[in-house]
């Protein structure tokens, strides 16, 4: 999450070497020509880290990235957490309780929301931007906003990542103007769409990214 650069999104570490996963669409080229990631630590401390894009998979709206000076980051000490999340190999289930982490509306502090997997297939034509197809996408019944993209969806039971948020789905509402209802606005639909764990694992395996040790 780097609001100063005009980009708001989330990410999570997937290796002990500084690899992390986010949504591809949050990686629009920055004005400065360099990517940076803001990591939040204890006592409102932050650090901005440069990173490289290992692969931007636009077909699945996923990206694998790596902190450029991860050894230097580790030297900053324990106030900056470097928890590495494991990717589940279990199939998703409707009704499964999950936690969603991200920066909704560009908030400066990470927010954690609780919900469940609402559907394990998405066939709505309103879901755009994923050329690989909509059917494998999961629906999460958590109210999403810009800034949630790239955030992990973690199983409450196992603590493993079951998918990653790539889009929230707005829903139209109408308000009365005189006797006619003709002013269309946008509201949150209460649904976020997520890329399944299979897609994440395939990206990591392609680049031989090591799993966290049990």
C-alpha positions as CSV (number, residue, x, y, z in Angstrom):
1,X,0.0,0.0,0.0
2,X,1.6,3.3,-1.1
3,X,-0.9,6.1,-1.1
4,X,1.8,8.7,-1.8
5,X,2.4,7.1,-5.2
6,X,-1.3,7.1,-6.0
7,X,-1.6,3.4,-5.7
8,X,-3.6,1.6,-3.0
9,X,-3.5,-2.1,-2.7
10,X,-2.4,-5.0,-0.5
11,X,0.1,-7.9,-0.7
12,X,1.4,-10.8,1.4
13,X,4.7,-12.6,1.7
14,X,5.0,-16.1,0.3
15,X,8.7,-16.9,0.9
16,X,11.5,-16.3,3.4
17,X,13.4,-14.5,0.6
18,X,11.1,-11.6,0.2
19,X,8.7,-12.8,-2.4
20,X,5.1,-11.5,-2.2
21,X,1.9,-11.8,-4.1
22,X,-0.5,-9.1,-5.1
23,X,-3.1,-8.3,-7.8
24,X,-1.6,-7.5,-11.2
25,X,-3.8,-4.5,-11.8
26,X,-2.3,-2.6,-8.8
27,X,1.1,-2.6,-10.6
28,X,0.4,0.2,-13.0
29,X,3.8,1.9,-13.8
30,X,4.5,4.5,-11.2
31,X,5.5,8.1,-12.2
32,X,8.9,7.7,-10.7
33,X,9.6,4.6,-12.8
34,X,10.3,2.4,-9.7
35,X,8.0,0.3,-7.6
36,X,7.9,0.6,-3.8
37,X,6.0,-1.2,-1.1
38,X,5.1,0.3,2.3
39,X,5.5,-2.1,5.2
40,X,3.8,-1.3,8.4
41,X,5.4,-2.1,11.8
42,X,4.8,-1.6,15.5
43,X,4.2,1.8,17.0
44,X,3.0,3.3,13.7
45,X,6.4,2.8,12.1
46,X,6.6,2.3,8.3
47,X,9.3,1.6,5.8
48,X,9.3,2.0,2.0
49,X,11.0,-0.8,0.1
50,X,11.8,-1.0,-3.6
51,X,10.8,-4.2,-5.3
52,X,11.0,-5.9,-8.7
53,X,8.2,-7.7,-10.5
54,X,9.1,-11.3,-11.1
55,X,6.0,-11.9,-13.2
56,X,2.9,-10.0,-13.9
57,X,0.2,-12.5,-14.9
58,X,-2.5,-10.3,-16.4
59,X,-4.6,-13.2,-17.6
60,X,-5.2,-14.2,-13.9
61,X,-4.8,-10.7,-12.5
62,X,-1.9,-11.9,-10.2
63,X,1.6,-10.7,-9.7
64,X,4.7,-12.2,-8.1
65,X,7.2,-9.7,-6.8
66,X,10.4,-9.6,-4.7
67,X,11.9,-7.1,-2.3
68,X,15.2,-6.0,-3.8
69,X,17.1,-5.5,-0.5
70,X,15.3,-8.0,1.7
71,X,18.4,-8.7,3.8
72,X,18.6,-5.0,4.6
73,X,14.9,-5.1,5.5
74,X,15.5,-7.9,7.9
75,X,18.2,-5.9,9.7
76,X,15.5,-3.4,10.7
77,X,14.5,-5.8,13.5
78,X,11.4,-7.4,14.9
79,X,9.2,-4.3,14.8
80,X,8.5,-5.1,11.2
81,X,6.7,-8.5,10.8
82,X,7.7,-10.7,8.0
83,X,5.1,-13.5,8.4
84,X,5.0,-15.8,5.4
85,X,1.7,-17.2,4.5
86,X,1.2,-20.7,3.2
87,X,-1.1,-21.4,0.2
88,X,-3.8,-24.0,0.8
89,X,-4.0,-27.2,-1.2
90,X,-7.6,-27.9,-0.1
91,X,-10.5,-27.1,-2.4
92,X,-12.6,-24.1,-1.3
93,X,-16.0,-24.7,0.3
94,X,-19.1,-22.6,0.3
95,X,-19.7,-21.3,3.9
96,X,-16.0,-21.5,4.8
97,X,-15.1,-18.8,7.3
98,X,-12.3,-16.5,6.2
99,X,-10.4,-13.3,7.1
100,X,-9.7,-10.7,4.5
101,X,-6.8,-8.3,5.0
102,X,-6.2,-5.1,3.0
103,X,-6.3,-1.3,2.8
104,X,-9.9,-0.4,2.0
105,X,-10.3,3.1,0.6
106,X,-6.6,3.6,0.9
107,X,-6.5,3.5,4.7
108,X,-3.1,4.0,6.3
109,X,-3.5,1.0,8.6
110,X,-4.3,-2.5,7.4
111,X,-7.9,-3.6,8.1
112,X,-9.0,-7.2,8.8
113,X,-12.6,-8.2,8.0
114,X,-14.3,-11.5,8.7
115,X,-16.7,-13.2,6.3
116,X,-17.2,-16.4,4.4
117,X,-16.9,-17.9,0.9
118,X,-20.2,-17.2,-0.7
119,X,-19.6,-19.1,-3.9
120,X,-16.9,-21.2,-5.4
121,X,-17.8,-20.3,-9.0
122,X,-18.4,-16.9,-10.6
123,X,-20.4,-16.7,-13.8
124,X,-21.6,-13.1,-13.5
125,X,-20.8,-11.1,-16.7
126,X,-20.1,-8.0,-14.6
127,X,-16.7,-9.5,-13.5
128,X,-14.2,-8.1,-16.0
129,X,-10.4,-8.0,-16.4
130,X,-9.7,-11.7,-16.0
131,X,-9.1,-13.2,-19.5
132,X,-8.5,-16.6,-18.0
133,X,-12.2,-16.8,-17.3
134,X,-14.6,-16.0,-14.5
135,X,-15.9,-19.5,-13.5
136,X,-13.0,-20.5,-11.2
137,X,-13.2,-17.2,-9.3
138,X,-14.5,-17.2,-5.8
139,X,-17.0,-14.8,-4.3
140,X,-16.4,-13.5,-0.7
141,X,-19.3,-12.0,1.2
142,X,-17.2,-9.1,2.6
143,X,-17.8,-5.5,1.7
144,X,-14.9,-4.5,-0.5
145,X,-13.5,-1.2,-1.7
146,X,-10.6,0.0,-3.7
147,X,-7.5,-0.9,-1.7
148,X,-8.6,-4.4,-1.0
149,X,-7.1,-5.7,-4.2
150,X,-4.1,-8.0,-3.7
151,X,-5.1,-8.8,-0.1
152,X,-5.0,-12.4,1.1
153,X,-8.2,-14.3,2.0
154,X,-7.2,-16.6,4.9
155,X,-9.0,-19.6,6.2
156,X,-10.1,-19.1,9.8
157,X,-9.6,-22.8,10.4
158,X,-6.2,-23.5,8.9
159,X,-4.6,-20.0,8.7
160,X,-3.7,-20.6,5.1
161,X,-4.4,-18.5,2.1
162,X,-7.4,-19.8,0.1
163,X,-7.5,-17.0,-2.5
164,X,-6.5,-13.4,-3.2
165,X,-8.8,-10.4,-3.7
166,X,-8.7,-9.1,-7.3
167,X,-11.9,-7.1,-7.6
168,X,-14.9,-5.8,-5.7
169,X,-18.2,-5.7,-7.5
170,X,-20.2,-2.5,-7.3
171,X,-24.0,-2.6,-7.6
172,X,-26.2,0.1,-9.0
173,X,-28.9,1.8,-6.9
174,X,-31.4,4.4,-7.8
175,X,-32.7,7.4,-5.9
176,X,-35.9,9.3,-6.5
177,X,-35.8,12.6,-8.2
178,X,-39.3,14.1,-8.0
179,X,-41.7,11.3,-9.1
180,X,-39.1,9.5,-11.3
181,X,-36.4,7.2,-10.2
182,X,-33.7,8.0,-12.7
183,X,-30.5,8.9,-11.0
184,X,-28.1,6.0,-11.0
185,X,-25.4,5.8,-8.2
186,X,-23.0,3.2,-7.1
187,X,-23.0,1.3,-3.9
188,X,-21.0,-1.6,-2.5
189,X,-22.6,-4.9,-3.4
190,X,-21.1,-6.7,-0.4
191,X,-19.2,-9.0,-2.6
192,X,-15.5,-9.3,-3.5
193,X,-14.1,-11.6,-6.2
194,X,-11.0,-13.6,-5.6
195,X,-8.5,-15.6,-7.6
196,X,-8.3,-19.2,-6.3
197,X,-5.4,-20.8,-4.5
198,X,-4.6,-23.0,-7.6
199,X,-3.7,-20.0,-9.6
200,X,-1.4,-18.7,-6.8
201,X,0.3,-22.0,-6.4
202,X,0.9,-22.4,-10.1
203,X,2.6,-18.9,-10.2
204,X,4.9,-19.8,-7.3
205,X,5.8,-23.2,-8.7
206,X,6.6,-21.7,-12.0
207,X,9.3,-19.6,-10.4
208,X,10.4,-22.2,-7.8
209,X,9.4,-20.1,-4.9
210,X,9.9,-22.1,-1.7
211,X,7.1,-22.8,0.7
212,X,7.3,-21.7,4.3
213,X,8.7,-24.5,6.5
214,X,6.1,-26.1,8.8
